[in-house]
């Protein structure tokens, strides 16, 4: 009787139709090792079988893009023979099951994606989504995730400089932990994963293989049921000190000419790394499983191939370089083993105990893996399904100051210093800014700096996936411009629920349409990313689907960090200007300034209205003007207007600078619209010399590109209050949420 029963196939996450494809690919029934390999390679996590069709539509090229999607990370030219290498990845399911290790190994995995290409990691960022603070598990999850991110990143010695943390009931049963790493390398010393050269040795380096993380990729490709706790063994266990040694050893070997190809062992471990290397090199691969360093006795080839033990790499070396490479890794006290060779068979062949235990053609495993065109709703059908309608009745603010305090104390706008204080943001001594619109790190030994921002507004994406997708890209663009950086490229982490539901697939497809449109207009290509589907839970107390969350990681360049801009008010008596669309000076009563706003939710308990529209041409033009004002030294503080609207943007600038402001409303708008509306494409700037600004603006009107961008003076910095609220009261409200929550 066969070991491969329909139940075994189902346990491996393969549908009956997919198993038929396995039989056709092999021309026979697989053994358990082969079935396990097909299972992980065809998992959603590894194959992108529901998303590949649509990912192809995204813009990925620009003159400064050296390497787009398809490798471990994206690579962009930052001048002077240098490149920035970066990517964002998800570790959602593991972090819900085991928050500390799930988050820690998420950081470890994304670090390896970057240094495997030859870069020294210089900055980490993250994007975190949690459920209701009063959910019985949520404090435990927040504490564990934050400790895991800090524990791993701090020990490795890479600063965490940017991030965002949101709360919403939709994440009660499925939190999101998205980690991003940025590294710097010489542009002529980028390492890729294509295995070439028949007979070249395949080398395993790093930690030994254990039984942790087996079926991690498959687990991450299904939604949660009641058995979430039982999946704890699928979560990997990380060791940041070993990772630090691995970084140094790899970079030392990369300084020689020994490496042909290199790949980190991430999701699906030894399986995915070896398959991807052989596939990218149009070669075959033969491994002797008896030579794989194992930390547990009696491990089977099935366990070795599917283990997701951390801090491991796979390399193809040039002939006769093994001894030299081994000396380097032994010096760093890391395992080193020659476990196979490159072949010309286009097959993956595994041997164990003198027997062939696996022989699979590589084509069906990778390039010819299943690709689905899942059904999805049109935008009109989706809006009808979601029940999204324009606001019928717009409330006004009865007390602007009181509403501002409520917003500042709410979980999504509260100070995140309780989180950021657990991250080492200064290690490496190149961090120039944290806590503003973007994190900024110096490119070591130069005057250049990299700006990094993570952004997404899931409530907008849920209300209108296309506009929400555009807004996620546009906000990342704004945040980079606000610190004086020229936006260069994007990485993403596309977190969605079950793609087999047409309404969820509609969120995915239309959000990507919006993202692609924004990237084209803003000249802001997507160079790397990750797709995380099936983010929903059937577990008791959980919601079902998460909000659609296409998290965006933006990277920009500041040519001379002396011109970097920051958010705080700098001195008393500066003029405060709102940069906004010229045509908005005449209000349109049909436009909903308050739809999907935090003010509507926090103050009135209402969740309705359409997402604010995004004018991409305006975004591009406003960003250009802001960067020029910064470069010309005409402004001394800049902040984009986003969650909470104008009042919150001003409050954040005032609290950061310790200086209040006298500001005026706009009689053409209600107080709620003016102070708390979340219209896009806006910045607040402070100006020490209004005459110089006016002269510059007079010249700028000749530029058709920027003619639609308007400037409205709204006040003057000074004093110790804003909108009738003292700075002291604002700070108390801002600090209250985490202080109260973590003490209870």
KEBA-620041 format. One record per residue (C-alpha): x negated, y negated, z negated; residue number from 1; residue in three letters. Coordinates in steps of 0.05 Angstrom, whole numbers, always signed. Example, Ala and Ser with C-alpha at 12.3 -4.5 7.8 and 13.67 -1.06 7.14 Angstrom:
2
-246  +90  -156  1  ALA
-273  +21  -143  2  SER
This chain:
744
+0  +0  +0  1  UNK
-26  -69  +18  2  UNK
-51  -116  -36  3  UNK
-21  -174  +4  4  UNK
+53  -173  -13  5  UNK
+102  -229  +3  6  UNK
+98  -248  -71  7  UNK
+22  -255  -67  8  UNK
+29  -298  -4  9  UNK
+80  -343  -40  10  UNK
+35  -349  -101  11  UNK
-19  -375  -55  12  UNK
+27  -431  -31  13  UNK
+34  -405  +41  14  UNK
+102  -402  +76  15  UNK
+121  -339  +114  16  UNK
+110  -377  +179  17  UNK
+40  -398  +157  18  UNK
+24  -327  +137  19  UNK
+44  -305  +207  20  UNK
-7  -355  +233  21  UNK
-60  -325  +188  22  UNK
-44  -256  +217  23  UNK
-49  -283  +288  24  UNK
-114  -319  +274  25  UNK
-147  -257  +245  26  UNK
-113  -205  +288  27  UNK
-105  -164  +224  28  UNK
-82  -170  +152  29  UNK
-128  -213  +108  30  UNK
-160  -187  +45  31  UNK
-150  -227  -20  32  UNK
-213  -268  -10  33  UNK
-192  -289  +60  34  UNK
-121  -304  +37  35  UNK
-148  -348  -19  36  UNK
-191  -386  +30  37  UNK
-133  -397  +78  38  UNK
-91  -418  +19  39  UNK
-136  -475  -4  40  UNK
-157  -498  +66  41  UNK
-84  -501  +89  42  UNK
-61  -535  +25  43  UNK
-33  -605  +33  44  UNK
-91  -630  -9  45  UNK
-144  -604  +40  46  UNK
-109  -600  +108  47  UNK
-64  -662  +106  48  UNK
-14  -620  +146  49  UNK
+45  -666  +133  50  UNK
+6  -731  +142  51  UNK
-47  -721  +196  52  UNK
+1  -738  +252  53  UNK
+15  -807  +222  54  UNK
-54  -822  +195  55  UNK
-78  -823  +267  56  UNK
-38  -887  +278  57  UNK
-79  -928  +229  58  UNK
-133  -976  +255  59  UNK
-201  -951  +236  60  UNK
-251  -989  +279  61  UNK
-286  -1056  +278  62  UNK
-356  -1080  +299  63  UNK
-378  -1073  +226  64  UNK
-351  -1003  +216  65  UNK
-407  -952  +218  66  UNK
-366  -891  +200  67  UNK
-290  -887  +193  68  UNK
-245  -831  +166  69  UNK
-269  -759  +172  70  UNK
-331  -760  +130  71  UNK
-338  -760  +54  72  UNK
-330  -836  +52  73  UNK
-325  -896  +97  74  UNK
-386  -936  +116  75  UNK
-389  -1010  +135  76  UNK
-447  -1056  +155  77  UNK
-460  -1110  +104  78  UNK
-520  -1141  +140  79  UNK
-595  -1140  +130  80  UNK
-598  -1066  +147  81  UNK
-553  -1047  +90  82  UNK
-486  -1010  +87  83  UNK
-430  -1005  +36  84  UNK
-401  -935  +28  85  UNK
-334  -927  -8  86  UNK
-272  -885  -18  87  UNK
-212  -877  -64  88  UNK
-186  -808  -87  89  UNK
-128  -783  -129  90  UNK
-131  -738  -190  91  UNK
-57  -742  -208  92  UNK
-34  -673  -225  93  UNK
-97  -654  -265  94  UNK
-92  -719  -305  95  UNK
-20  -704  -325  96  UNK
-38  -634  -347  97  UNK
-104  -652  -383  98  UNK
-112  -728  -383  99  UNK
-184  -734  -407  100  UNK
-216  -682  -362  101  UNK
-168  -697  -304  102  UNK
-188  -770  -303  103  UNK
-261  -757  -318  104  UNK
-269  -707  -261  105  UNK
-232  -754  -215  106  UNK
-287  -805  -227  107  UNK
-340  -752  -219  108  UNK
-311  -728  -153  109  UNK
-307  -797  -121  110  UNK
-378  -813  -144  111  UNK
-402  -750  -107  112  UNK
-364  -770  -44  113  UNK
-405  -834  -42  114  UNK
-475  -811  -62  115  UNK
-470  -749  -17  116  UNK
-475  -799  +41  117  UNK
-539  -829  +15  118  UNK
-512  -887  -26  119  UNK
-528  -906  -96  120  UNK
-461  -919  -131  121  UNK
-457  -991  -155  122  UNK
-384  -999  -177  123  UNK
-322  -961  -197  124  UNK
-250  -984  -195  125  UNK
-184  -950  -209  126  UNK
-109  -955  -199  127  UNK
-66  -924  -254  128  UNK
+9  -913  -258  129  UNK
+44  -890  -321  130  UNK
+116  -878  -342  131  UNK
+157  -912  -396  132  UNK
+115  -932  -457  133  UNK
+169  -901  -502  134  UNK
+165  -834  -466  135  UNK
+140  -783  -518  136  UNK
+79  -763  -477  137  UNK
+59  -830  -449  138  UNK
+14  -858  -504  139  UNK
-25  -792  -504  140  UNK
-32  -795  -428  141  UNK
-55  -868  -428  142  UNK
-106  -856  -483  143  UNK
-133  -793  -450  144  UNK
-138  -822  -380  145  UNK
-172  -886  -402  146  UNK
-220  -848  -447  147  UNK
-236  -799  -390  148  UNK
-250  -855  -340  149  UNK
-293  -892  -390  150  UNK
-328  -831  -416  151  UNK
-350  -807  -348  152  UNK
-366  -873  -314  153  UNK
-402  -901  -375  154  UNK
-446  -840  -382  155  UNK
-465  -838  -309  156  UNK
-484  -911  -312  157  UNK
-438  -940  -259  158  UNK
-398  -1002  -280  159  UNK
-322  -1003  -275  160  UNK
-307  -1073  -249  161  UNK
-235  -1073  -223  162  UNK
-169  -1038  -230  163  UNK
-94  -1043  -242  164  UNK
-47  -1008  -290  165  UNK
+29  -1006  -282  166  UNK
+86  -974  -320  167  UNK
+152  -950  -290  168  UNK
+201  -894  -309  169  UNK
+190  -861  -241  170  UNK
+121  -839  -266  171  UNK
+147  -806  -330  172  UNK
+135  -736  -304  173  UNK
+78  -749  -256  174  UNK
+27  -803  -271  175  UNK
-21  -829  -219  176  UNK
-96  -833  -229  177  UNK
-132  -861  -168  178  UNK
-207  -871  -173  179  UNK
-252  -912  -126  180  UNK
-327  -917  -119  181  UNK
-370  -965  -79  182  UNK
-443  -951  -63  183  UNK
-499  -984  -24  184  UNK
-547  -951  +24  185  UNK
-596  -967  +79  186  UNK
-556  -968  +144  187  UNK
-607  -924  +179  188  UNK
-607  -871  +123  189  UNK
-535  -848  +122  190  UNK
-525  -773  +110  191  UNK
-469  -734  +144  192  UNK
-438  -666  +134  193  UNK
-447  -631  +202  194  UNK
-486  -566  +193  195  UNK
-532  -554  +253  196  UNK
-592  -512  +270  197  UNK
-582  -437  +275  198  UNK
-622  -404  +219  199  UNK
-628  -466  +177  200  UNK
-621  -450  +103  201  UNK
-557  -467  +64  202  UNK
-573  -489  -6  203  UNK
-530  -494  -68  204  UNK
-552  -547  -120  205  UNK
-525  -575  -185  206  UNK
-486  -540  -239  207  UNK
-469  -466  -242  208  UNK
-401  -441  -217  209  UNK
-349  -423  -269  210  UNK
-277  -403  -270  211  UNK
-250  -474  -282  212  UNK
-209  -508  -228  213  UNK
-190  -445  -189  214  UNK
-130  -462  -145  215  UNK
-137  -535  -164  216  UNK
-124  -557  -91  217  UNK
-63  -512  -86  218  UNK
-36  -538  -153  219  UNK
-45  -609  -129  220  UNK
-3  -592  -67  221  UNK
+61  -575  -104  222  UNK
+109  -611  -149  223  UNK
+112  -598  -224  224  UNK
+161  -550  -255  225  UNK
+170  -529  -327  226  UNK
+102  -494  -325  227  UNK
+58  -556  -324  228  UNK
+22  -536  -388  229  UNK
+7  -467  -361  230  UNK
-33  -500  -305  231  UNK
-86  -526  -352  232  UNK
-138  -475  -328  233  UNK
-133  -505  -258  234  UNK
-163  -570  -285  235  UNK
-238  -577  -277  236  UNK
-285  -595  -334  237  UNK
-336  -650  -321  238  UNK
-406  -665  -347  239  UNK
-426  -737  -331  240  UNK
-498  -727  -355  241  UNK
-508  -671  -303  242  UNK
-476  -717  -251  243  UNK
-527  -771  -266  244  UNK
-584  -720  -257  245  UNK
-551  -697  -192  246  UNK
-548  -768  -165  247  UNK
-622  -779  -179  248  UNK
-643  -712  -151  249  UNK
-602  -720  -87  250  UNK
-627  -791  -75  251  UNK
-699  -768  -86  252  UNK
-690  -711  -35  253  UNK
-656  -759  +13  254  UNK
-719  -802  +13  255  UNK
-754  -744  +48  256  UNK
-737  -715  +116  257  UNK
-713  -648  +89  258  UNK
-636  -654  +95  259  UNK
-597  -636  +157  260  UNK
-528  -641  +125  261  UNK
-499  -649  +56  262  UNK
-429  -642  +27  263  UNK
-403  -646  -43  264  UNK
-361  -590  -72  265  UNK
-295  -625  -87  266  UNK
-225  -597  -78  267  UNK
-229  -523  -59  268  UNK
-303  -523  -80  269  UNK
-350  -479  -42  270  UNK
-296  -462  +8  271  UNK
-280  -531  +34  272  UNK
-353  -555  +32  273  UNK
-379  -497  +73  274  UNK
-320  -497  +122  275  UNK
-324  -572  +133  276  UNK
-399  -570  +144  277  UNK
-395  -513  +194  278  UNK
-335  -543  +230  279  UNK
-365  -612  +236  280  UNK
-429  -582  +264  281  UNK
-391  -535  +311  282  UNK
-431  -478  +280  283  UNK
-419  -416  +238  284  UNK
-439  -400  +167  285  UNK
-462  -338  +129  286  UNK
-464  -337  +53  287  UNK
-490  -284  +5  288  UNK
-443  -291  -54  289  UNK
-490  -252  -98  290  UNK
-538  -312  -96  291  UNK
-488  -364  -121  292  UNK
-509  -389  -190  293  UNK
-453  -369  -238  294  UNK
-444  -387  -311  295  UNK
-397  -329  -325  296  UNK
-410  -255  -316  297  UNK
-371  -213  -267  298  UNK
-346  -269  -223  299  UNK
-315  -244  -158  300  UNK
-325  -276  -89  301  UNK
-253  -299  -93  302  UNK
-267  -337  -158  303  UNK
-333  -365  -132  304  UNK
-303  -391  -68  305  UNK
-242  -423  -101  306  UNK
-274  -450  -165  307  UNK
-275  -526  -170  308  UNK
-330  -529  -222  309  UNK
-359  -599  -221  310  UNK
-427  -630  -206  311  UNK
-444  -584  -147  312  UNK
-469  -598  -76  313  UNK
-481  -558  -13  314  UNK
-538  -575  +34  315  UNK
-568  -552  +99  316  UNK
-643  -561  +98  317  UNK
-695  -562  +153  318  UNK
-736  -498  +158  319  UNK
-792  -490  +107  320  UNK
-767  -547  +64  321  UNK
-737  -503  +10  322  UNK
-797  -501  -36  323  UNK
-805  -577  -37  324  UNK
-730  -587  -48  325  UNK
-728  -535  -103  326  UNK
-784  -570  -140  327  UNK
-744  -635  -141  328  UNK
-681  -602  -168  329  UNK
-718  -562  -220  330  UNK
-753  -626  -243  331  UNK
-683  -654  -256  332  UNK
-664  -589  -291  333  UNK
-611  -570  -240  334  UNK
-596  -504  -207  335  UNK
-623  -492  -137  336  UNK
-608  -431  -95  337  UNK
-613  -412  -22  338  UNK
-547  -377  -11  339  UNK
-541  -370  +64  340  UNK
-556  -396  +133  341  UNK
-526  -432  +192  342  UNK
-504  -385  +249  343  UNK
-476  -394  +319  344  UNK
-415  -349  +309  345  UNK
-363  -404  +292  346  UNK
-342  -356  +236  347  UNK
-347  -359  +161  348  UNK
-378  -293  +139  349  UNK
-386  -278  +65  350  UNK
-426  -219  +39  351  UNK
-425  -190  -31  352  UNK
-460  -127  -56  353  UNK
-482  -109  +14  354  UNK
-411  -112  +42  355  UNK
-375  -164  +85  356  UNK
-318  -190  +42  357  UNK
-294  -245  +88  358  UNK
-298  -258  +163  359  UNK
-255  -316  +187  360  UNK
-258  -356  +251  361  UNK
-269  -429  +231  362  UNK
-222  -460  +282  363  UNK
-158  -438  +248  364  UNK
-184  -457  +180  365  UNK
-197  -530  +195  366  UNK
-186  -562  +264  367  UNK
-127  -516  +281  368  UNK
-95  -517  +212  369  UNK
-20  -528  +211  370  UNK
+4  -598  +229  371  UNK
+77  -616  +216  372  UNK
+120  -671  +245  373  UNK
+167  -672  +186  374  UNK
+236  -703  +196  375  UNK
+245  -773  +168  376  UNK
+299  -826  +163  377  UNK
+298  -889  +205  378  UNK
+288  -954  +166  379  UNK
+362  -968  +171  380  UNK
+380  -899  +146  381  UNK
+329  -905  +90  382  UNK
+354  -972  +66  383  UNK
+424  -943  +65  384  UNK
+401  -881  +28  385  UNK
+363  -922  -23  386  UNK
+422  -969  -33  387  UNK
+378  -1030  -21  388  UNK
+419  -1093  -10  389  UNK
+403  -1167  -14  390  UNK
+417  -1200  -81  391  UNK
+488  -1224  -85  392  UNK
+482  -1269  -146  393  UNK
+417  -1303  -164  394  UNK
+410  -1320  -238  395  UNK
+371  -1381  -260  396  UNK
+323  -1389  -318  397  UNK
+354  -1420  -380  398  UNK
+286  -1430  -414  399  UNK
+224  -1426  -369  400  UNK
+176  -1424  -428  401  UNK
+213  -1368  -463  402  UNK
+218  -1328  -399  403  UNK
+143  -1337  -388  404  UNK
+127  -1309  -457  405  UNK
+172  -1249  -444  406  UNK
+136  -1235  -379  407  UNK
+67  -1242  -410  408  UNK
+86  -1192  -464  409  UNK
+116  -1141  -415  410  UNK
+75  -1077  -401  411  UNK
+60  -1094  -329  412  UNK
+35  -1164  -342  413  UNK
+6  -1155  -412  414  UNK
-69  -1162  -422  415  UNK
-105  -1098  -403  416  UNK
-166  -1114  -446  417  UNK
-150  -1053  -490  418  UNK
-165  -1013  -427  419  UNK
-223  -1053  -397  420  UNK
-260  -1056  -463  421  UNK
-268  -980  -460  422  UNK
-304  -986  -393  423  UNK
-376  -1008  -387  424  UNK
-371  -1063  -335  425  UNK
-442  -1090  -343  426  UNK
-486  -1028  -337  427  UNK
-535  -1038  -280  428  UNK
-539  -1113  -294  429  UNK
-510  -1131  -226  430  UNK
-437  -1145  -246  431  UNK
-418  -1217  -231  432  UNK
-343  -1217  -245  433  UNK
-289  -1174  -276  434  UNK
-219  -1190  -297  435  UNK
-205  -1239  -240  436  UNK
-172  -1227  -173  437  UNK
-228  -1179  -153  438  UNK
-289  -1148  -186  439  UNK
-355  -1173  -158  440  UNK
-423  -1138  -160  441  UNK
-489  -1164  -133  442  UNK
-523  -1124  -79  443  UNK
-586  -1110  -119  444  UNK
-646  -1152  -99  445  UNK
-606  -1197  -51  446  UNK
-561  -1259  -54  447  UNK
-503  -1218  -27  448  UNK
-446  -1191  -69  449  UNK
-391  -1141  -57  450  UNK
-320  -1157  -79  451  UNK
-272  -1100  -96  452  UNK
-197  -1100  -109  453  UNK
-144  -1046  -119  454  UNK
-72  -1065  -102  455  UNK
-2  -1040  -90  456  UNK
+68  -1061  -111  457  UNK
+107  -995  -112  458  UNK
+174  -1028  -127  459  UNK
+167  -1066  -61  460  UNK
+149  -1003  -23  461  UNK
+210  -968  -50  462  UNK
+256  -1026  -31  463  UNK
+226  -1033  +39  464  UNK
+170  -985  +57  465  UNK
+147  -1025  +117  466  UNK
+144  -1093  +81  467  UNK
+115  -1059  +20  468  UNK
+60  -1027  +61  469  UNK
+44  -1094  +92  470  UNK
+44  -1127  +24  471  UNK
-5  -1077  -7  472  UNK
-57  -1093  +47  473  UNK
-42  -1168  +45  474  UNK
-51  -1172  -30  475  UNK
-118  -1137  -27  476  UNK
-137  -1186  +27  477  UNK
-115  -1245  -17  478  UNK
-152  -1220  -78  479  UNK
-217  -1215  -39  480  UNK
-208  -1284  -7  481  UNK
-193  -1313  -76  482  UNK
-264  -1298  -100  483  UNK
-294  -1325  -36  484  UNK
-306  -1258  -2  485  UNK
-296  -1242  +71  486  UNK
-251  -1181  +73  487  UNK
-283  -1124  +112  488  UNK
-248  -1058  +103  489  UNK
-199  -1015  +65  490  UNK
-196  -948  +32  491  UNK
-130  -920  +8  492  UNK
-97  -868  -35  493  UNK
-28  -851  -8  494  UNK
+14  -825  -66  495  UNK
+83  -800  -47  496  UNK
+132  -747  -68  497  UNK
+156  -685  -30  498  UNK
+146  -695  +45  499  UNK
+197  -641  +60  500  UNK
+252  -691  +39  501  UNK
+268  -737  +99  502  UNK
+277  -797  +53  503  UNK
+207  -787  +23  504  UNK
+176  -776  +91  505  UNK
+210  -840  +113  506  UNK
+174  -877  +57  507  UNK
+108  -849  +81  508  UNK
+117  -862  +155  509  UNK
+145  -933  +149  510  UNK
+94  -953  +96  511  UNK
+39  -931  +142  512  UNK
+71  -971  +198  513  UNK
+69  -1033  +154  514  UNK
-2  -1019  +131  515  UNK
-26  -1009  +202  516  UNK
+7  -1073  +225  517  UNK
-26  -1113  +168  518  UNK
-94  -1083  +180  519  UNK
-91  -1102  +254  520  UNK
-70  -1174  +243  521  UNK
-119  -1184  +185  522  UNK
-177  -1148  +221  523  UNK
-182  -1105  +159  524  UNK
-192  -1032  +183  525  UNK
-181  -969  +141  526  UNK
-246  -930  +137  527  UNK
-231  -876  +86  528  UNK
-176  -850  +42  529  UNK
-136  -794  +11  530  UNK
-65  -768  +14  531  UNK
-31  -742  -49  532  UNK
+38  -713  -37  533  UNK
+88  -674  -80  534  UNK
+82  -725  -136  535  UNK
+147  -708  -170  536  UNK
+168  -668  -230  537  UNK
+223  -620  -249  538  UNK
+197  -617  -320  539  UNK
+243  -635  -377  540  UNK
+243  -710  -391  541  UNK
+210  -727  -324  542  UNK
+238  -767  -267  543  UNK
+239  -733  -200  544  UNK
+201  -771  -147  545  UNK
+150  -825  -162  546  UNK
+157  -892  -129  547  UNK
+121  -891  -62  548  UNK
+51  -916  -81  549  UNK
+2  -928  -24  550  UNK
-55  -954  -67  551  UNK
-104  -999  -29  552  UNK
-177  -1009  -45  553  UNK
-205  -1070  -10  554  UNK
-278  -1088  -1  555  UNK
-307  -1155  +21  556  UNK
-374  -1189  +25  557  UNK
-398  -1255  -6  558  UNK
-460  -1277  +33  559  UNK
-487  -1318  -25  560  UNK
-460  -1304  -94  561  UNK
-475  -1374  -117  562  UNK
-411  -1393  -81  563  UNK
-368  -1340  -115  564  UNK
-302  -1366  -141  565  UNK
-268  -1349  -207  566  UNK
-197  -1357  -234  567  UNK
-202  -1398  -300  568  UNK
-186  -1472  -303  569  UNK
-255  -1506  -307  570  UNK
-243  -1576  -334  571  UNK
-190  -1626  -354  572  UNK
-163  -1674  -302  573  UNK
-169  -1629  -241  574  UNK
-112  -1632  -191  575  UNK
-72  -1567  -184  576  UNK
-48  -1549  -114  577  UNK
-3  -1493  -89  578  UNK
-24  -1466  -21  579  UNK
+39  -1440  +12  580  UNK
+74  -1438  +80  581  UNK
+88  -1508  +106  582  UNK
+159  -1489  +126  583  UNK
+177  -1468  +55  584  UNK
+177  -1541  +35  585  UNK
+248  -1538  +63  586  UNK
+281  -1481  +24  587  UNK
+321  -1428  +60  588  UNK
+382  -1408  +18  589  UNK
+384  -1340  +53  590  UNK
+314  -1321  +29  591  UNK
+313  -1281  -35  592  UNK
+255  -1309  -76  593  UNK
+273  -1265  -135  594  UNK
+289  -1197  -104  595  UNK
+249  -1140  -136  596  UNK
+214  -1191  -181  597  UNK
+187  -1175  -250  598  UNK
+226  -1235  -277  599  UNK
+291  -1205  -254  600  UNK
+272  -1138  -286  601  UNK
+242  -1162  -351  602  UNK
+288  -1220  -367  603  UNK
+353  -1195  -338  604  UNK
+344  -1120  -335  605  UNK
+363  -1120  -261  606  UNK
+329  -1081  -205  607  UNK
+357  -1105  -139  608  UNK
+344  -1144  -76  609  UNK
+298  -1136  -18  610  UNK
+222  -1138  -24  611  UNK
+193  -1207  -6  612  UNK
+175  -1211  +68  613  UNK
+102  -1214  +89  614  UNK
+81  -1264  +142  615  UNK
+15  -1234  +165  616  UNK
-6  -1293  +208  617  UNK
+4  -1338  +149  618  UNK
-36  -1290  +104  619  UNK
-94  -1292  +153  620  UNK
-92  -1368  +160  621  UNK
-85  -1382  +86  622  UNK
-142  -1334  +70  623  UNK
-186  -1370  +121  624  UNK
-170  -1438  +90  625  UNK
-184  -1413  +19  626  UNK
-251  -1384  +39  627  UNK
-270  -1449  +73  628  UNK
-249  -1491  +13  629  UNK
-292  -1447  -31  630  UNK
-351  -1448  +16  631  UNK
-347  -1524  +21  632  UNK
-345  -1532  -55  633  UNK
-278  -1568  -54  634  UNK
-243  -1524  -105  635  UNK
-267  -1499  -173  636  UNK
-214  -1446  -190  637  UNK
-172  -1401  -145  638  UNK
-118  -1349  -162  639  UNK
-69  -1314  -117  640  UNK
+5  -1315  -135  641  UNK
+33  -1245  -144  642  UNK
+71  -1208  -200  643  UNK
+110  -1257  -242  644  UNK
+104  -1314  -193  645  UNK
+75  -1383  -200  646  UNK
+85  -1390  -275  647  UNK
+47  -1327  -290  648  UNK
-10  -1346  -242  649  UNK
-17  -1413  -278  650  UNK
-14  -1381  -346  651  UNK
-69  -1332  -329  652  UNK
-114  -1389  -304  653  UNK
-99  -1430  -367  654  UNK
-111  -1373  -416  655  UNK
-176  -1353  -380  656  UNK
-202  -1425  -382  657  UNK
-175  -1446  -449  658  UNK
-145  -1507  -416  659  UNK
-71  -1523  -409  660  UNK
-36  -1562  -353  661  UNK
+20  -1610  -339  662  UNK
+59  -1582  -280  663  UNK
+123  -1602  -246  664  UNK
+180  -1562  -216  665  UNK
+210  -1569  -147  666  UNK
+281  -1599  -143  667  UNK
+294  -1561  -78  668  UNK
+289  -1495  -116  669  UNK
+321  -1468  -179  670  UNK
+273  -1460  -238  671  UNK
+275  -1385  -230  672  UNK
+258  -1387  -156  673  UNK
+202  -1438  -165  674  UNK
+168  -1411  -226  675  UNK
+182  -1335  -221  676  UNK
+195  -1319  -148  677  UNK
+145  -1272  -117  678  UNK
+140  -1299  -47  679  UNK
+77  -1277  -12  680  UNK
+18  -1312  +20  681  UNK
+7  -1363  -37  682  UNK
-53  -1386  -78  683  UNK
-63  -1436  -135  684  UNK
-126  -1477  -130  685  UNK
-155  -1532  -174  686  UNK
-189  -1592  -142  687  UNK
-239  -1638  -177  688  UNK
-240  -1689  -120  689  UNK
-173  -1699  -85  690  UNK
-201  -1750  -36  691  UNK
-252  -1700  -10  692  UNK
-197  -1648  -4  693  UNK
-151  -1696  +34  694  UNK
-206  -1714  +82  695  UNK
-220  -1640  +95  696  UNK
-146  -1626  +105  697  UNK
-140  -1684  +154  698  UNK
-195  -1653  +197  699  UNK
-164  -1584  +188  700  UNK
-97  -1604  +220  701  UNK
-132  -1602  +287  702  UNK
-139  -1527  +278  703  UNK
-76  -1494  +305  704  UNK
-92  -1429  +268  705  UNK
-84  -1462  +201  706  UNK
-32  -1515  +216  707  UNK
+25  -1475  +183  708  UNK
-10  -1473  +116  709  UNK
+16  -1526  +68  710  UNK
-12  -1558  +5  711  UNK
+33  -1584  -51  712  UNK
+4  -1618  -112  713  UNK
+41  -1589  -172  714  UNK
+3  -1617  -231  715  UNK
-61  -1632  -269  716  UNK
-103  -1591  -316  717  UNK
-110  -1612  -388  718  UNK
-82  -1604  -458  719  UNK
-67  -1541  -496  720  UNK
+0  -1520  -468  721  UNK
+35  -1500  -404  722  UNK
+110  -1506  -389  723  UNK
+123  -1524  -461  724  UNK
+86  -1463  -489  725  UNK
+20  -1468  -527  726  UNK
-40  -1430  -503  727  UNK
-43  -1396  -571  728  UNK
+28  -1370  -563  729  UNK
+14  -1346  -493  730  UNK
-47  -1308  -515  731  UNK
-10  -1276  -573  732  UNK
+46  -1253  -526  733  UNK
-5  -1230  -474  734  UNK
-43  -1187  -525  735  UNK
+18  -1161  -562  736  UNK
+39  -1101  -519  737  UNK
-23  -1057  -525  738  UNK
-39  -1081  -596  739  UNK
+31  -1061  -620  740  UNK
+36  -997  -579  741  UNK
-30  -968  -598  742  UNK
-21  -983  -672  743  UNK
+46  -947  -677  744  UNK
